Amino acid sequence: MSEQAVMGVKTERIVSIDALRGLDMLLLCGGAEVLLELLRWQFGTALPEVLVAQFRHAEWGGAFTCWDLVMPLFIFITGASMPFAFAGYRRRGGERWRRRVILRVLRRVALLFVLGMLVQGNLACAQPERMSLFCNTLQAIAEGYLVAALVMMFCGLRGQIMSCLACMVIYWALLRYVPYNGQPGGLFEPGNNLAIYVDHCLQGDWQDGTPYSWILTSLSFGALTLLGAISGRVVALCRGRRAVLSLVIGGGLLLAAACLLEQDTPLIKHIYTTTCVLWSGGLCVLLLAVFHLLFDCCGRGVKRWAYPLQVVGGNALLAYLLTEIHGPDGHNIWWGVAHPLIWGIAEQAGAAGTMVHVALRLLLLWLFLFFLYRNRAFLRV
């Protein structure tokens, strides 16, 4: 696809991308909890454990769960919206658009990094010994966004595909073959692998103490963001059923590649092995294909069902911060806002009280986001 084709990308919001972002955020902000509590209220102890397991992260090396897809989808959707934003930057920026974009990118990366520390890095406690540098999804998005932005500023579609492949191959080769600290390459054990070793070396006491890795894993975050950018570009330039077919084929190929690579490298989300990137990326691409078919290709009768998700997707960052920043009492900001308004109703619900409390909190959050959406008030970085 030529640069002229890129300039032809329309910059209006794509319903499927906003709706998919909204679904991801809705699940993260309480939707998954509502669904789980509803199932528990309905089935009680008869609820199969295999179903309950889909609402929590898998153990190290365990089977990939639905909840494991929430973070990769967040990163992927960030990339999917980038072709539309960059098309606008090019039109408005003239010959020096790259200089302006790099400043915007660096500012966004810095803000996301600080917000990530605020959410999970104990930044608000003002005690350096309790802080963690890398610890949150927003920082993973910042890393992936930086990698993808640099590639998109200087490479066309072919270069983006090659860069995405290079990130995955390089990360796979590093984990598979590079020895460290007297250990052989190819170890994929909790606390004993190259990715977490690099984190310990570079962060020292500011490492968050979990088996999740962040610094070397920026290659995987970059690859996942580029997969989103490539998919978004397909939607922008192909549109319709041709885009759906392309996404289905691409998603299927990614899943097949993950199955093949798993014979060599395990699927471990904690360190985002290349197998994990291929598997989660394939699922994200297929989800985008389904949403594009439903909300961009079908008539208005179907498209209107995307509106509740668009409301959440339009202010995804704000919703995330309200429900992920916790106070000393362990409750998030929105719990503190909603609880005084709904606790009495929840108590009257008896055995269903927990479910009612969670559902009402989510409803109030959606109404707040709806008010902002109708007034075109959005939190952006």
Secondary structure, DSSP 4 states (H G I P E B T S, - for coil): --HHHHHT---SPPHHHHHHHHHHHHIIIIIHHHHHHHHHHHHGGGS-HHHHGGGSPPPTT----TGGGHHHHHHHHHHHHHHHHHHHHHHHHGGGHHHHHHHHHHHHHHHHHHHHHHHHS-GGGT-GGG--SS-SHHHHHHHHHHHHHHHHHH--HHHHHHHHHHHHHHHHHHHHH--BTTBPS---BTTBSHHHHHHHHHHGGGS-SSS---STTHHHHHHHHHHHHHHHHHHHHH-HHHHHHHHHHHHHHHHHHHHHHTTTS---GGGT-HHHHHHHHHHHHHHHHHHHIIIIIS-HHHHGGGHHHHHHHHTHHHHHHHHH-B-TTS-BHHHHHHHHHHHHHHHHTGGGHHHHHHHHHHHHHHHHHHHHHHTT-----
